[in-house]
Structures are given as structure tokens and as C-alpha cells.
Amino acid sequence: MAYDASDYETITLERRGHVGVLTLNRPDRLNAINRAMMAEVSAAVAAVKADDEFRALVVTGAGKGFCAGADLLGAGQAVAGNAPEPKDQFERIDELGWVGRWAMMWSGLDKPTIGAINGVAAGAGMSTALGCDVRIGSEAARFKSVFIERSLSPDSGLSFFLPRIVGYAAAADIIFTSRAVGAEEAKALGLLNRLVAADELVDAAIDYANEMTRWPPVALRVSKRVLQHNTEAPLEEALRYESAGLYYARRSPHDVKESRDSFLEKRPGVYTGS
């Protein structure tokens, strides 16, 4: 059913059980990001984060594209560009700008995110897809960095996410040539975790999310945080963070008991986060 649908004009947000489905909904512009979409996506992600009934979020696009990046024709230069005036190089390195805040928004959501890539993901749209924890795509999925074609270097988190997914050399190939990466190659590179038929994509993404949401929700959220932190941490720090995560994940007495009981009784667990 629709969830606060009347609040949004450039997106939709639905709840399917414990899974939210956020659809970028400007199909006539291949779901390019304008100011209104920035505000509405930020509000929707905040709503998902605050509501414990949401345990995972699927992100997809309406129509033929996932997201074509910043709207260069729609909302003006506040969205179309983030580069500082060419004075001292990196003089604004301490400022995130909208593209930095956009990337941090996806990273800051402490629930699993599944990108359902239904078409082209370009520029900031590619960054959005890669900001999701995992991605499932149809045969129409296509990734393109685009930035160098606009005389820009990567932004919106692309230079962070891409090499961590495909490795430095493959990321350099994709960014420096600005070539398109189709669905089959994206699956081989790890840009897509799964590949399904186009007419099954959203349902398959929800099923994928349900593979995660059937487990204790606090443990799921802590698992995401531990994985994010320990991607960059040295071993000893990683082990300490794991220990802290174990303690926090077990602060749900009902779910701890239910995980034990369901295992012994050989039945699916029913978890509440309490």
C-alpha cells in the first residue's frame, strides 16, 4: 500500500510488509535529480530510518531509466554543478555540497538498501546505485560515469563506492573512458549482485530484501554498521567493533529467545526488534 504518497511529487514511497520501495518518479527526464527530488528523497529516507516497521529499502526508477544523474536542464546550477570557482585548488575541500550530502544520506541509512536497476544509471544516478548495499538489475541495466564528458571529476560518492566494489583498475577504466557498462558485464564486475528479467525486477528486489528482513531487525542493522566500519578498519579495531556490535545486537530479549526457540523447533522465526 502507499505510504505518505501525497507528500511526494517526484518520487513514490510504498511499504511492502517490512520493505520500503522508493521509486524515483520523473520518467520523462530519466529520473534526473532536481531540487524537488533531492528534498523529497531526503525526507523519504529520513522517514524510513525513523520507522522501525521499515527494515529494508528498495530503490528503483520509473519508466525506462534508473537515474540519469543531476538534471542539467531542470533546476539550475545548484543541482547541475558542484565545482568551486577555480581559485585555490581544493580551497573548499571541507564543504560537502549537495552531492556529498546525497552520498552521505544513503550511507547513513542504517537499514539494508537494495538498488533495483531498471535502466541507465549515469553520473549521480550511478553513484546512487552504488551507494546501495546491493544491487539487482534487469537486462536493461546500464552504468555510465559521465563526469569526464562534462569536464568534471567524479562526485556524489562515485570515486569512493566504485573502486570498493570493482577494484581500482576497473574503476579507472570506467571513469577515465566514460564507457557504458551493460548488464552482463556489470554482473561479472560485481556492480550487480543479481540479474533478472525486466518484468520481474521490483518483485525480485522485494524478495531479495525479504531474505534480509526475515532475520532479527536489530541484528540486521548492527550487521550493516559493523560491515561499513570494518571495510576500512585495521584488524584489532575491527574485532573490537565486532564485539561492541555483538553486545548491541543482543539487546532485544524477545528476538534473542525467538532465535534460539525457532532453531530448536525447526521453524521460521518471528522477530519484532524487542
Phi, psi and omega in degrees: 000160181290146179238111181051039186299328184290346181283347191236145176244330185254358178218169165232151175227119180241155173249126174241091187067237178265009183251128172270144176239108179259118181248121172290124196233061170231063189300332179291342177245023184051036176059033176297149187274121171243184184298318181298317179295318178305312182294318184287321176297317179301317179294319181294316179296321177297321178296318178296319181296323185278342187256113183291346176290335171276123179245349176201161182227126171265134179240125181215181180237149176278150176076218189269349184237155171280298176193126182272010179093203181292141180281105183284345183248347191268300195246012175090182190288344178297332176258323188290337180212152180231004186283142177286165172298144187284073174259242177283131182301134177064020181295340178252030185293341180274000181255127182285321187070177184295325182292325176292318179295325178297313180295318180296329179300314180291317180296327185280351178284117187272033175227150182301140176242134182240114176279124176256099193268104187263354182188214184291136171237105188234147177056233178297338174291322174294318177300320178299314178299316183285340175288343174288155182292320178219166181221140172235140186223162172262178179295344179275353182297138180208134182246138179210126185286320172071326193309313184295333177293336180261015184059040179234155167267164185300146173219192180056026175092359185300317183290344176272308187289316190299310181293335177286340179266315188248352185094161186297311186295318179293323177296317178299318178302313184291319183283314186289329180266341184055031181281159177277139177248114181282177189298314183295316178294321179300321177295317181295325181282340185099002174294328173246133175278327181218154181228126183224171178292149185302319184284356178251000195299304185295317178297321178294323178294320177294319176300318178301314178298322181292336173298334180268317187286351178284351180264167182306125188294324179292317178298324179295315181293319179292323178300320178296314182296318179296317180297315178300311183296315189279355172299330183248352190274148169292163190304310185298317178297320179298318180294322177295320179294322175300317180298317177297320179296319178301317180297314183291320183297335183264014177273036177228086188305319180298314185289326176298313179294317181295324179296321178290312183296317182293327177294313182292326182269000176055054179219161176295142177281154175240107190250144186240346186084007182247000000 
